[in-house]
C-alpha cells in the first residue's frame, strides 16, 4: 500500500509543477473538449500500458469491440485495456488516460464534466475512475495537488469519494450499489470550482459530494483504471478495464439523470432477484421477454453472452448463460439478468395401458399389474402408483408408489410387474394402478 501512495503522490507532484505554468483559459458553456465512441478516435494507455511486478514489467494490449455489451449498433465501439497472465503476487494499476482540460485554471462558477461507460473484469481487485486536482481553500492562485477517486469499485460495492487529505482520497461513501465485474456502469462526474458542490451520477443515482475540501483550481482527467493488490495466492489471472461513450465538456451534466436509470419489473415464477431466471430447455427469448416490463422507455432484449453482438430472435431458444438486457432510455446504461437453463428431469415413457390380472399369485385374490417402459436412457425411475380400497371395498385407504430405478434400452423397452397379495375379494375388485411419472 505504501508503494501505491508514493506513486500517486509523485505523479501529483509533477502535475503541480506543470500547473504552475498554466494560463487562464475561457471555455464556452457546453463546449465539448473530447468524446469517444468509435475507432476514429483513440485513448492512450496509462503509464505506457505497463504494470510492474518487482523487476518484471507487463505491457497491456488495447483493443476495440463493436456493439459492446449487447448494443444493437455495430458501429458503436468500446475500448478495452487488457493484461494476460498477471501473477497474483503482483501489485499495480493499469488503464486509460482520458483526454482532459490540461492545466487550465478554473474560475468561480466553472464546472468540468466527464461522462463515460465503465466496466472491469473479474480478475481485478478494484477499479477506479480517478483524476488529479489542484485545490486551494481560498480560491487564490496557489494550489496543492490531490488525486481523487471519484468512483471506486471494490469488494462487491461501489463507492464515491467522501474526503481527501495528503494528496489522495482518504474516505469513501458506500453508495449501496452492487459492484459486479464484466457489467457496464454509466458514470457522470461534475467537478465544480467549489469542490463541496461537486456531483457524481452512477446509473442515474445522484451523489452530492459536500465534504470535499477547498476550491478546484485545475483538473486533469487522468484515468479509468483497474488495480491489483499483492497477495499470497498462487497462479495468474487475466485482467481488463473497458470504457465507452466518453465525453468531456464545460458546464453541468447536459442530460437527465432519469435517462441514465434502468427501471423494470419481472412477473415470472422462474425469476429471482438474486439469481435471475431459472428455466427449462426449450424456453424461448419471447417467453422470458414477455414477463419483463420496462417502466421508463428503455429497451429489452436477450443476448447469448456479454460478448454477443446480436439479440436473439423471439423464437430462438435461450441457452445456459444467456442474458436478458434492459437498457435506460438513452441506451447507455444496462441492467443484466442472468438466465440459467436446465434439462428437464428424465421421465419414463410407457407403451400401452396398465394391465391388471387377478389370481396371479398363490391366492385367488392376489392381483398383478404389468406394463412396458420404453425410455431409452439410464437410471430412470418408472413403475406404478397404486390406489387401494379399504377391506370392504367401500372407500380408499390411499395411494402408494412402487418405483424401479434402472436402465431402459433396446427395442421394445422393458416389461415390468407388481403382485399384491393378502387382499380381500372387495379390495381385489377395487384396487387400481396407473403409470408412475
MARMIPA-401318 format. One line per field, with one value per residue (C-alpha): residue number from 0; x, y, z. Coordinates in pm, whole numbers, always signed. Layout:
resi	(NUM | ...)
east	(X | ...)
north	(Y | ...)
up	(Z | ...)
! end
This chain:
resi	(0 | 1 | 2 | 3 | 4 | 5 | 6 | 7 | 8 | 9 | 10 | 11 | 12 | 13 | 14 | 15 | 16 | 17 | 18 | 19 | 20 | 21 | 22 | 23 | 24 | 25 | 26 | 27 | 28 | 29 | 30 | 31 | 32 | 33 | 34 | 35 | 36 | 37 | 38 | 39 | 40 | 41 | 42 | 43 | 44 | 45 | 46 | 47 | 48 | 49 | 50 | 51 | 52 | 53 | 54 | 55 | 56 | 57 | 58 | 59 | 60 | 61 | 62 | 63 | 64 | 65 | 66 | 67 | 68 | 69 | 70 | 71 | 72 | 73 | 74 | 75 | 76 | 77 | 78 | 79 | 80 | 81 | 82 | 83 | 84 | 85 | 86 | 87 | 88 | 89 | 90 | 91 | 92 | 93 | 94 | 95 | 96 | 97 | 98 | 99 | 100 | 101 | 102 | 103 | 104 | 105 | 106 | 107 | 108 | 109 | 110 | 111 | 112 | 113 | 114 | 115 | 116 | 117 | 118 | 119 | 120 | 121 | 122 | 123 | 124 | 125 | 126 | 127 | 128 | 129 | 130 | 131 | 132 | 133 | 134 | 135 | 136 | 137 | 138 | 139 | 140 | 141 | 142 | 143 | 144 | 145 | 146 | 147 | 148 | 149 | 150 | 151 | 152 | 153 | 154 | 155 | 156 | 157 | 158 | 159 | 160 | 161 | 162 | 163 | 164 | 165 | 166 | 167 | 168 | 169 | 170 | 171 | 172 | 173 | 174 | 175 | 176 | 177 | 178 | 179 | 180 | 181 | 182 | 183 | 184 | 185 | 186 | 187 | 188 | 189 | 190 | 191 | 192 | 193 | 194 | 195 | 196 | 197 | 198 | 199 | 200 | 201 | 202 | 203 | 204 | 205 | 206 | 207 | 208 | 209 | 210 | 211 | 212 | 213 | 214 | 215 | 216 | 217 | 218 | 219 | 220 | 221 | 222 | 223 | 224 | 225 | 226 | 227 | 228 | 229 | 230 | 231 | 232 | 233 | 234 | 235 | 236 | 237 | 238 | 239 | 240 | 241 | 242 | 243 | 244 | 245 | 246 | 247 | 248 | 249 | 250 | 251 | 252 | 253 | 254 | 255 | 256 | 257 | 258 | 259 | 260 | 261 | 262 | 263 | 264 | 265 | 266 | 267 | 268 | 269 | 270 | 271 | 272 | 273 | 274 | 275 | 276 | 277 | 278 | 279 | 280 | 281 | 282 | 283 | 284 | 285 | 286 | 287 | 288 | 289 | 290 | 291 | 292 | 293 | 294 | 295 | 296 | 297 | 298 | 299 | 300 | 301 | 302 | 303 | 304 | 305 | 306 | 307 | 308 | 309 | 310 | 311 | 312 | 313 | 314 | 315 | 316 | 317 | 318 | 319 | 320 | 321 | 322 | 323 | 324 | 325 | 326 | 327 | 328 | 329 | 330 | 331 | 332 | 333 | 334 | 335 | 336 | 337 | 338 | 339 | 340 | 341 | 342 | 343 | 344 | 345 | 346 | 347 | 348 | 349 | 350 | 351 | 352 | 353 | 354 | 355 | 356 | 357 | 358 | 359 | 360 | 361 | 362 | 363 | 364 | 365 | 366 | 367 | 368 | 369 | 370 | 371 | 372 | 373 | 374 | 375 | 376 | 377 | 378 | 379 | 380 | 381 | 382 | 383 | 384 | 385 | 386 | 387 | 388 | 389 | 390 | 391 | 392 | 393 | 394 | 395 | 396 | 397 | 398 | 399 | 400 | 401 | 402 | 403 | 404 | 405 | 406 | 407 | 408 | 409 | 410 | 411 | 412 | 413 | 414 | 415 | 416 | 417 | 418 | 419 | 420 | 421 | 422 | 423 | 424 | 425 | 426 | 427 | 428 | 429 | 430 | 431 | 432 | 433 | 434 | 435 | 436)
east	(+0 | +290 | +416 | +79 | +61 | +409 | +331 | +20 | +189 | +484 | +252 | +54 | +369 | +475 | +131 | +164 | +489 | +331 | +23 | +232 | +299 | -66 | -261 | -624 | -849 | -1206 | -1441 | -1775 | -2057 | -2129 | -1819 | -1710 | -1339 | -1328 | -1557 | -1503 | -1744 | -1579 | -1244 | -1178 | -1075 | -832 | -740 | -390 | -296 | -188 | +177 | +267 | +42 | +289 | +213 | +516 | +574 | +909 | +1161 | +914 | +703 | +380 | +250 | -120 | -296 | -555 | -847 | -1180 | -1508 | -1807 | -2157 | -2018 | -2237 | -2509 | -2556 | -2751 | -2544 | -2243 | -2083 | -2061 | -1722 | -1592 | -1221 | -1050 | -709 | -614 | -327 | -285 | -144 | -85 | +66 | -130 | +186 | +178 | +57 | -13 | -267 | -339 | -595 | -661 | -551 | -857 | -808 | -874 | -871 | -494 | -365 | -629 | -733 | -1091 | -1272 | -1562 | -1871 | -1681 | -1780 | -1587 | -1789 | -1692 | -1935 | -1842 | -1949 | -1716 | -1655 | -1379 | -1302 | -1342 | -967 | -935 | -910 | -1059 | -1125 | -1145 | -1237 | -971 | -846 | -585 | -693 | -518 | -710 | -692 | -905 | -914 | -956 | -631 | -376 | -185 | -268 | -198 | -212 | -464 | -555 | -931 | -1102 | -1439 | -1587 | -1435 | -1545 | -1412 | -1513 | -1859 | -1951 | -1950 | -1814 | -1783 | -1519 | -1608 | -1292 | -927 | -608 | -233 | -278 | -508 | -862 | -890 | -1262 | -1537 | -1916 | -2088 | -2347 | -2543 | -2492 | -2360 | -2027 | -2018 | -1735 | -1794 | -2104 | -2131 | -2189 | -2281 | -2090 | -2103 | -1879 | -1940 | -1625 | -1720 | -1488 | -1615 | -1541 | -1818 | -2070 | -1939 | -2177 | -2144 | -2414 | -2398 | -2665 | -2894 | -2831 | -2716 | -2448 | -2361 | -2002 | -2046 | -1742 | -1465 | -1225 | -1123 | -1170 | -1074 | -823 | -727 | -849 | -670 | -893 | -632 | -753 | -1015 | -812 | -807 | -597 | -431 | -316 | -24 | -146 | -11 | -237 | -70 | -145 | -223 | -521 | -637 | -749 | -901 | -1086 | -1315 | -1472 | -1714 | -1923 | -1663 | -1732 | -1558 | -1704 | -1750 | -2060 | -2302 | -2425 | -2611 | -2853 | -3112 | -3040 | -3364 | -3228 | -2939 | -3164 | -3290 | -3635 | -3814 | -4019 | -4044 | -4356 | -4236 | -4223 | -3886 | -3728 | -3541 | -3373 | -3068 | -3024 | -3218 | -3417 | -3402 | -3585 | -3602 | -3453 | -3669 | -3768 | -3765 | -3648 | -4010 | -4115 | -3878 | -3920 | -4298 | -4251 | -4033 | -4195 | -3967 | -4102 | -3929 | -3890 | -3582 | -3540 | -3524 | -3362 | -3167 | -2810 | -2628 | -2342 | -2199 | -1966 | -2252 | -2323 | -2672 | -3001 | -3183 | -3499 | -3832 | -3849 | -3484 | -3431 | -3224 | -2916 | -2743 | -2554 | -2780 | -2852 | -3161 | -3054 | -3269 | -3148 | -3205 | -3393 | -3064 | -2942 | -2614 | -2692 | -2756 | -2915 | -2826 | -3043 | -2873 | -3051 | -2981 | -3116 | -3154 | -3261 | -3597 | -3584 | -3596 | -3942 | -4039 | -4222 | -4472 | -4631 | -4998 | -5216 | -5153 | -5272 | -5450 | -5463 | -5632 | -5548 | -5188 | -5036 | -5083 | -5428 | -5734 | -5746 | -5386 | -5365 | -5089 | -5021 | -4798 | -4670 | -4397 | -4148 | -3987 | -3749 | -3404 | -3178 | -3010 | -3129 | -3480 | -3742 | -4050 | -4333 | -4688 | -4899 | -5147 | -5479 | -5602 | -5965 | -6046 | -6126 | -6495 | -6415 | -6628 | -6354 | -5989 | -5706 | -5474 | -5214 | -4860 | -4580 | -4391 | -4088 | -3799 | -3467 | -3285 | -3160 | -3424 | -3292 | -3325 | -3608 | -3943 | -3826 | -3875 | -4187 | -4224 | -4485 | -4609 | -4806 | -5014 | -5114 | -5339 | -5632 | -5997 | -6225 | -6361 | -6009 | -5903 | -6201 | -6140 | -5760 | -5623 | -5291 | -5155 | -4810 | -4576 | -4450)
north	(+0 | +235 | +184 | +285 | +602 | +701 | +650 | +864 | +1140 | +1155 | +1188 | +1459 | +1650 | +1653 | +1779 | +2064 | +2180 | +2175 | +2360 | +2641 | +2741 | +2727 | +3015 | +3103 | +2992 | +3082 | +2793 | +2822 | +2664 | +2316 | +2313 | +1951 | +1910 | +1539 | +1249 | +883 | +628 | +473 | +368 | +705 | +831 | +685 | +669 | +620 | +351 | +499 | +469 | +342 | +42 | -111 | -280 | -366 | -672 | -650 | -622 | -759 | -533 | -637 | -442 | -425 | -458 | -214 | -335 | -217 | -408 | -337 | -340 | -391 | -535 | -633 | -291 | -318 | -57 | -238 | +100 | +184 | +81 | +30 | +17 | -231 | -239 | -597 | -772 | -1152 | -1396 | -1140 | -1310 | -1290 | -1166 | -850 | -513 | -237 | -37 | -7 | +161 | +463 | +821 | +1023 | +1345 | +1635 | +2010 | +2022 | +2271 | +2539 | +2734 | +2717 | +3030 | +3081 | +2909 | +2683 | +2317 | +2050 | +1735 | +1390 | +1121 | +761 | +399 | +180 | -186 | -403 | -775 | -1038 | -1068 | -711 | -644 | -299 | -35 | +344 | +650 | +894 | +1245 | +1485 | +1818 | +2132 | +2272 | +2583 | +2678 | +3048 | +3028 | +3216 | +3115 | +2893 | +2524 | +2177 | +1854 | +1586 | +1250 | +1188 | +852 | +984 | +634 | +313 | -48 | -265 | -590 | -603 | -242 | +90 | +392 | +765 | +994 | +1147 | +1333 | +1378 | +1455 | +1448 | +1432 | +1128 | +1007 | +911 | +848 | +693 | +680 | +347 | +416 | +96 | -3 | -354 | -376 | -660 | -739 | -753 | -533 | -176 | +125 | +471 | +742 | +1121 | +1347 | +1720 | +1874 | +2220 | +2509 | +2492 | +2124 | +2091 | +2140 | +1854 | +1577 | +1216 | +1021 | +640 | +473 | +768 | +776 | +1119 | +1166 | +1515 | +1540 | +1800 | +1713 | +1769 | +2048 | +2365 | +2513 | +2321 | +2538 | +2287 | +1943 | +1670 | +1383 | +1117 | +763 | +493 | +210 | -133 | -233 | -538 | -588 | -806 | -1144 | -1483 | -1660 | -1869 | -1875 | -1598 | -1415 | -1205 | -851 | -569 | -240 | -105 | +233 | +373 | +682 | +919 | +1291 | +1577 | +1927 | +2257 | +2308 | +2089 | +1749 | +1803 | +1512 | +1398 | +1154 | +971 | +890 | +702 | +494 | +146 | +71 | -259 | -530 | -907 | -1120 | -1480 | -1774 | -1871 | -1535 | -1438 | -1102 | -1287 | -1548 | -1423 | -1669 | -2048 | -2210 | -2544 | -2624 | -2505 | -2174 | -1903 | -1544 | -1432 | -1649 | -1450 | -1104 | -1128 | -1137 | -820 | -477 | -179 | +108 | +418 | +388 | +169 | -143 | -515 | -799 | -1120 | -1200 | -1532 | -1379 | -1041 | -1056 | -1115 | -851 | -962 | -1015 | -1348 | -1369 | -1419 | -1786 | -1861 | -2084 | -1936 | -2128 | -2161 | -1834 | -1621 | -1274 | -1056 | -694 | -399 | -51 | +302 | +543 | +681 | +326 | +375 | +212 | -160 | -398 | -764 | -1056 | -1396 | -1691 | -2048 | -2329 | -2685 | -3000 | -3136 | -3434 | -3763 | -3914 | -4265 | -4327 | -4616 | -4827 | -4920 | -4908 | -5077 | -5441 | -5579 | -5956 | -6120 | -6461 | -6438 | -6536 | -6813 | -6692 | -6622 | -6257 | -6180 | -5904 | -5832 | -5516 | -5519 | -5254 | -5167 | -4878 | -4763 | -4491 | -4507 | -4354 | -4481 | -4481 | -4356 | -4416 | -4599 | -4803 | -4776 | -4562 | -4800 | -4689 | -4923 | -4956 | -5047 | -5405 | -5372 | -5209 | -4905 | -4639 | -4566 | -4611 | -4403 | -4444 | -4579 | -4552 | -4862 | -4737 | -4907 | -4746 | -4895 | -4867 | -4897 | -4953 | -5172 | -5233 | -5278 | -5141 | -5342 | -5511 | -5493 | -5600 | -5588 | -5852 | -5754 | -6033 | -6062 | -5872 | -5930 | -6003 | -5648 | -5500 | -5718 | -5593 | -5228 | -5193 | -4998 | -4868 | -4613 | -4549 | -4352 | -4024)
up	(+0 | +71 | -284 | -427 | -219 | -318 | -684 | -675 | -482 | -717 | -1015 | -841 | -752 | -1115 | -1206 | -958 | -1120 | -1464 | -1339 | -1202 | -1564 | -1665 | -1810 | -1755 | -2043 | -2130 | -2214 | -2383 | -2182 | -2314 | -2533 | -2585 | -2535 | -2614 | -2700 | -2787 | -2931 | -3237 | -3382 | -3544 | -3201 | -2955 | -2590 | -2455 | -2205 | -1874 | -1769 | -2114 | -2062 | -1814 | -1482 | -1268 | -1052 | -880 | -1163 | -1418 | -1638 | -1808 | -2106 | -2171 | -2506 | -2636 | -2848 | -2983 | -2957 | -3178 | -3031 | -2683 | -2406 | -2648 | -2804 | -3125 | -3310 | -3460 | -3537 | -3167 | -3029 | -2677 | -2598 | -2366 | -2198 | -2106 | -1933 | -1966 | -1710 | -1440 | -1132 | -809 | -639 | -849 | -737 | -977 | -1168 | -1535 | -1751 | -1972 | -1973 | -2063 | -2262 | -2031 | -1987 | -1949 | -1697 | -1748 | -1443 | -1321 | -1215 | -974 | -1115 | -1355 | -1386 | -1575 | -1655 | -1775 | -1891 | -1964 | -1950 | -1746 | -1666 | -1522 | -1538 | -1267 | -1206 | -1076 | -703 | -752 | -1019 | -1005 | -1207 | -1099 | -1164 | -1038 | -894 | -779 | -484 | -270 | +32 | -51 | -426 | -482 | -742 | -502 | -521 | -384 | -586 | -497 | -655 | -629 | -668 | -780 | -809 | -675 | -731 | -450 | -278 | -431 | -355 | -541 | -352 | -422 | -272 | +63 | +158 | +66 | +255 | +195 | -181 | -200 | -132 | +234 | +288 | +75 | +88 | +21 | -250 | -183 | -546 | -606 | -788 | -1041 | -1285 | -1660 | -1637 | -1765 | -1538 | -1660 | -1469 | -1477 | -1267 | -1230 | -1083 | -952 | -880 | -521 | -458 | -198 | -479 | -696 | -804 | -917 | -1101 | -1120 | -1333 | -1265 | -889 | -772 | -503 | -376 | -255 | +15 | +229 | -25 | +76 | -98 | -442 | -756 | -937 | -1207 | -1309 | -1501 | -1609 | -1573 | -1576 | -1564 | -1422 | -1264 | -968 | -817 | -459 | -356 | -226 | -126 | -375 | -644 | -1013 | -1258 | -1399 | -1690 | -1607 | -1809 | -1792 | -2065 | -2134 | -2391 | -2468 | -2322 | -2331 | -2151 | -2158 | -1978 | -1764 | -1572 | -1688 | -2014 | -1982 | -1731 | -1450 | -1529 | -1874 | -1711 | -1487 | -1576 | -1439 | -1495 | -1326 | -1380 | -1342 | -1358 | -1116 | -1266 | -1171 | -855 | -787 | -657 | -932 | -1235 | -1448 | -1397 | -1689 | -1869 | -2206 | -2493 | -2330 | -2597 | -2583 | -2617 | -2320 | -2099 | -2253 | -2216 | -1837 | -1828 | -1822 | -1892 | -1689 | -1826 | -2201 | -2221 | -2433 | -2356 | -2548 | -2488 | -2591 | -2571 | -2364 | -2264 | -2566 | -2809 | -3073 | -3173 | -2993 | -3006 | -3215 | -3040 | -3135 | -3053 | -2750 | -2471 | -2358 | -2024 | -1968 | -2187 | -2052 | -2062 | -2116 | -2008 | -2106 | -1987 | -2216 | -2353 | -2428 | -2238 | -1902 | -1880 | -1635 | -1688 | -1580 | -1583 | -1741 | -1624 | -1842 | -1714 | -1891 | -1770 | -1537 | -1724 | -1719 | -1810 | -2135 | -2141 | -2411 | -2377 | -2065 | -1731 | -1736 | -1427 | -1379 | -1077 | -934 | -1039 | -705 | -452 | -353 | -565 | -455 | -547 | -810 | -1059 | -1255 | -1564 | -1803 | -2053 | -2021 | -2346 | -2218 | -2372 | -2107 | -1796 | -1435 | -1500 | -1229 | -1358 | -1205 | -1070 | -842 | -674 | -527 | -252 | -129 | +230 | +332 | +242 | -90 | +2 | +39 | -33 | +213 | -4 | -275 | -282 | -536 | -640 | -831 | -1005 | -1089 | -1379 | -1732 | -2001 | -2350 | -2651 | -2893 | -2721 | -2387 | -2068 | -1928 | -1551 | -1295 | -938 | -746 | -441 | -201 | +103 | -43 | +31 | -257 | -234 | -238 | -528 | -726 | -646 | -642 | -940 | -1073 | -1318 | -1453 | -1227 | -1373)
! end
